[in-house]
Amino acid sequence: MTDKPNYQPGLEGIIAGESAICKVRADVDKLIYRGYDTSVLALEAEFEETAHLLIEGRLPNKVELSAFKKELNTHRIIEKPTIELIRALPNTMHPMDVLRCGVSACAGWDPDVGD
């Protein structure tokens, strides 16, 4: 006789992993990033502030936020052939499919493609 795993629908009662970055508080229906309620971050913080929080472990001050935004902007260049590819796709495509194609095309210009 073999032991079968106990079936549980969804992920209730299942620990998927431990993280210092994120906590799921199912008892109060909250998702917490490094001590901050994500619903509050979504309303009150900029994308870059939340990204800094996740990467650095704390919210940035004004100087850090400005520097972080400048750094991110250096990585937001989309090469002309990628833009042309996206424009050539049928306008009936689902936006997520267009995004997937565009992101895949961007890999060809990644100088660190092997990392």
ChimeraX commands (.cxc) that place a marker at each C-alpha (Angstrom):
marker #1 position 0.00,0.00,0.00 radius 0.5
marker #1 position 1.43,3.37,-0.99 radius 0.5
marker #1 position 0.87,6.61,0.84 radius 0.5
marker #1 position -1.00,9.09,-1.34 radius 0.5
marker #1 position -0.51,12.79,-0.72 radius 0.5
marker #1 position -3.47,14.48,0.90 radius 0.5
marker #1 position -5.39,16.45,-1.75 radius 0.5
marker #1 position -6.06,20.09,-0.91 radius 0.5
marker #1 position -7.72,22.35,-3.48 radius 0.5
marker #1 position -5.90,25.59,-4.21 radius 0.5
marker #1 position -2.92,26.38,-2.02 radius 0.5
marker #1 position -4.73,26.56,1.30 radius 0.5
marker #1 position -2.45,25.21,4.00 radius 0.5
marker #1 position 0.43,24.76,1.55 radius 0.5
marker #1 position 3.73,26.52,2.21 radius 0.5
marker #1 position 5.17,27.36,-1.20 radius 0.5
marker #1 position 8.36,28.85,0.18 radius 0.5
marker #1 position 9.77,31.26,2.72 radius 0.5
marker #1 position 10.71,34.81,1.81 radius 0.5
marker #1 position 12.06,37.91,3.53 radius 0.5
marker #1 position 10.49,39.98,0.74 radius 0.5
marker #1 position 6.86,38.95,0.74 radius 0.5
marker #1 position 4.34,37.66,3.25 radius 0.5
marker #1 position 0.84,36.44,2.52 radius 0.5
marker #1 position -1.55,37.21,5.37 radius 0.5
marker #1 position -4.54,35.09,4.41 radius 0.5
marker #1 position -6.14,35.71,7.80 radius 0.5
marker #1 position -6.61,39.39,6.91 radius 0.5
marker #1 position -6.53,39.02,3.10 radius 0.5
marker #1 position -3.28,41.00,2.73 radius 0.5
marker #1 position -0.10,40.75,0.70 radius 0.5
marker #1 position 2.85,42.42,2.42 radius 0.5
marker #1 position 6.11,43.53,0.75 radius 0.5
marker #1 position 8.90,44.07,3.28 radius 0.5
marker #1 position 6.40,45.19,5.91 radius 0.5
marker #1 position 4.24,47.35,3.62 radius 0.5
marker #1 position 0.68,46.46,2.62 radius 0.5
marker #1 position 0.64,46.15,-1.18 radius 0.5
marker #1 position -2.78,47.79,-1.42 radius 0.5
marker #1 position -1.30,50.91,0.23 radius 0.5
marker #1 position 1.79,50.77,-2.01 radius 0.5
marker #1 position -0.43,50.51,-5.09 radius 0.5
marker #1 position -2.28,53.68,-4.11 radius 0.5
marker #1 position 0.49,55.78,-2.60 radius 0.5
marker #1 position 3.86,54.69,-4.01 radius 0.5
marker #1 position 5.34,55.04,-7.46 radius 0.5
marker #1 position 6.38,51.92,-9.37 radius 0.5
marker #1 position 10.04,52.83,-8.88 radius 0.5
marker #1 position 9.58,53.27,-5.13 radius 0.5
marker #1 position 8.09,49.79,-4.84 radius 0.5
marker #1 position 10.83,48.30,-7.06 radius 0.5
marker #1 position 13.47,49.95,-4.84 radius 0.5
marker #1 position 11.73,48.55,-1.76 radius 0.5
marker #1 position 11.80,45.03,-3.18 radius 0.5
marker #1 position 15.42,45.21,-4.34 radius 0.5
marker #1 position 17.04,47.25,-1.54 radius 0.5
marker #1 position 14.77,46.34,1.37 radius 0.5
marker #1 position 13.56,49.86,2.11 radius 0.5
marker #1 position 11.77,52.76,0.48 radius 0.5
marker #1 position 14.10,55.30,-1.12 radius 0.5
marker #1 position 14.55,58.92,-0.09 radius 0.5
marker #1 position 14.16,61.62,-2.79 radius 0.5
marker #1 position 17.81,61.53,-3.88 radius 0.5
marker #1 position 17.86,57.73,-4.05 radius 0.5
marker #1 position 14.56,57.66,-5.95 radius 0.5
marker #1 position 15.86,60.13,-8.53 radius 0.5
marker #1 position 19.07,58.12,-9.03 radius 0.5
marker #1 position 17.11,54.85,-9.23 radius 0.5
marker #1 position 14.78,56.30,-11.88 radius 0.5
marker #1 position 17.76,57.47,-13.94 radius 0.5
marker #1 position 19.32,54.02,-13.73 radius 0.5
marker #1 position 16.09,52.32,-14.77 radius 0.5
marker #1 position 15.68,54.71,-17.71 radius 0.5
marker #1 position 18.99,53.53,-19.15 radius 0.5
marker #1 position 17.41,50.06,-19.50 radius 0.5
marker #1 position 14.14,51.18,-21.11 radius 0.5
marker #1 position 15.40,51.64,-24.66 radius 0.5
marker #1 position 13.49,49.62,-27.23 radius 0.5
marker #1 position 15.42,49.07,-30.46 radius 0.5
marker #1 position 13.76,50.20,-33.71 radius 0.5
marker #1 position 13.47,46.65,-35.16 radius 0.5
marker #1 position 11.53,45.56,-32.06 radius 0.5
marker #1 position 9.15,48.48,-32.44 radius 0.5
marker #1 position 8.72,47.62,-36.13 radius 0.5
marker #1 position 8.02,43.98,-35.23 radius 0.5
marker #1 position 5.34,45.01,-32.74 radius 0.5
marker #1 position 3.75,47.34,-35.29 radius 0.5
marker #1 position 3.73,44.54,-37.87 radius 0.5
marker #1 position 1.71,42.22,-35.62 radius 0.5
marker #1 position -2.01,41.90,-36.36 radius 0.5
marker #1 position -4.08,44.40,-34.40 radius 0.5
marker #1 position -6.38,41.53,-33.46 radius 0.5
marker #1 position -3.70,39.98,-31.23 radius 0.5
marker #1 position -4.27,39.97,-27.50 radius 0.5
marker #1 position -2.10,42.62,-25.78 radius 0.5
marker #1 position -0.35,39.97,-23.67 radius 0.5
marker #1 position 0.66,38.09,-26.82 radius 0.5
marker #1 position 2.04,41.32,-28.30 radius 0.5
marker #1 position 3.96,41.96,-25.08 radius 0.5
marker #1 position 5.38,38.43,-25.11 radius 0.5
marker #1 position 6.58,38.85,-28.70 radius 0.5
marker #1 position 8.13,42.23,-27.94 radius 0.5
marker #1 position 9.94,41.00,-24.85 radius 0.5
marker #1 position 11.28,37.98,-26.74 radius 0.5
marker #1 position 12.56,40.24,-29.52 radius 0.5
marker #1 position 14.32,42.50,-26.98 radius 0.5
marker #1 position 16.53,39.57,-25.96 radius 0.5
marker #1 position 18.42,39.86,-29.24 radius 0.5
marker #1 position 19.85,43.22,-28.16 radius 0.5
marker #1 position 20.66,42.25,-24.57 radius 0.5
marker #1 position 24.43,42.70,-24.11 radius 0.5
marker #1 position 24.30,40.30,-21.16 radius 0.5
marker #1 position 22.18,37.66,-22.88 radius 0.5
marker #1 position 24.26,34.84,-21.40 radius 0.5
marker #1 position 23.99,35.93,-17.77 radius 0.5
marker link #1:1,2 radius 0.2
marker link #1:2,3 radius 0.2
marker link #1:3,4 radius 0.2
marker link #1:4,5 radius 0.2
marker link #1:5,6 radius 0.2
marker link #1:6,7 radius 0.2
marker link #1:7,8 radius 0.2
marker link #1:8,9 radius 0.2
marker link #1:9,10 radius 0.2
marker link #1:10,11 radius 0.2
marker link #1:11,12 radius 0.2
marker link #1:12,13 radius 0.2
marker link #1:13,14 radius 0.2
marker link #1:14,15 radius 0.2
marker link #1:15,16 radius 0.2
marker link #1:16,17 radius 0.2
marker link #1:17,18 radius 0.2
marker link #1:18,19 radius 0.2
marker link #1:19,20 radius 0.2
marker link #1:20,21 radius 0.2
marker link #1:21,22 radius 0.2
marker link #1:22,23 radius 0.2
marker link #1:23,24 radius 0.2
marker link #1:24,25 radius 0.2
marker link #1:25,26 radius 0.2
marker link #1:26,27 radius 0.2
marker link #1:27,28 radius 0.2
marker link #1:28,29 radius 0.2
marker link #1:29,30 radius 0.2
marker link #1:30,31 radius 0.2
marker link #1:31,32 radius 0.2
marker link #1:32,33 radius 0.2
marker link #1:33,34 radius 0.2
marker link #1:34,35 radius 0.2
marker link #1:35,36 radius 0.2
marker link #1:36,37 radius 0.2
marker link #1:37,38 radius 0.2
marker link #1:38,39 radius 0.2
marker link #1:39,40 radius 0.2
marker link #1:40,41 radius 0.2
marker link #1:41,42 radius 0.2
marker link #1:42,43 radius 0.2
marker link #1:43,44 radius 0.2
marker link #1:44,45 radius 0.2
marker link #1:45,46 radius 0.2
marker link #1:46,47 radius 0.2
marker link #1:47,48 radius 0.2
marker link #1:48,49 radius 0.2
marker link #1:49,50 radius 0.2
marker link #1:50,51 radius 0.2
marker link #1:51,52 radius 0.2
marker link #1:52,53 radius 0.2
marker link #1:53,54 radius 0.2
marker link #1:54,55 radius 0.2
marker link #1:55,56 radius 0.2
marker link #1:56,57 radius 0.2
marker link #1:57,58 radius 0.2
marker link #1:58,59 radius 0.2
marker link #1:59,60 radius 0.2
marker link #1:60,61 radius 0.2
marker link #1:61,62 radius 0.2
marker link #1:62,63 radius 0.2
marker link #1:63,64 radius 0.2
marker link #1:64,65 radius 0.2
marker link #1:65,66 radius 0.2
marker link #1:66,67 radius 0.2
marker link #1:67,68 radius 0.2
marker link #1:68,69 radius 0.2
marker link #1:69,70 radius 0.2
marker link #1:70,71 radius 0.2
marker link #1:71,72 radius 0.2
marker link #1:72,73 radius 0.2
marker link #1:73,74 radius 0.2
marker link #1:74,75 radius 0.2
marker link #1:75,76 radius 0.2
marker link #1:76,77 radius 0.2
marker link #1:77,78 radius 0.2
marker link #1:78,79 radius 0.2
marker link #1:79,80 radius 0.2
marker link #1:80,81 radius 0.2
marker link #1:81,82 radius 0.2
marker link #1:82,83 radius 0.2
marker link #1:83,84 radius 0.2
marker link #1:84,85 radius 0.2
marker link #1:85,86 radius 0.2
marker link #1:86,87 radius 0.2
marker link #1:87,88 radius 0.2
marker link #1:88,89 radius 0.2
marker link #1:89,90 radius 0.2
marker link #1:90,91 radius 0.2
marker link #1:91,92 radius 0.2
marker link #1:92,93 radius 0.2
marker link #1:93,94 radius 0.2
marker link #1:94,95 radius 0.2
marker link #1:95,96 radius 0.2
marker link #1:96,97 radius 0.2
marker link #1:97,98 radius 0.2
marker link #1:98,99 radius 0.2
marker link #1:99,100 radius 0.2
marker link #1:100,101 radius 0.2
marker link #1:101,102 radius 0.2
marker link #1:102,103 radius 0.2
marker link #1:103,104 radius 0.2
marker link #1:104,105 radius 0.2
marker link #1:105,106 radius 0.2
marker link #1:106,107 radius 0.2
marker link #1:107,108 radius 0.2
marker link #1:108,109 radius 0.2
marker link #1:109,110 radius 0.2
marker link #1:110,111 radius 0.2
marker link #1:111,112 radius 0.2
marker link #1:112,113 radius 0.2
marker link #1:113,114 radius 0.2
marker link #1:114,115 radius 0.2
view
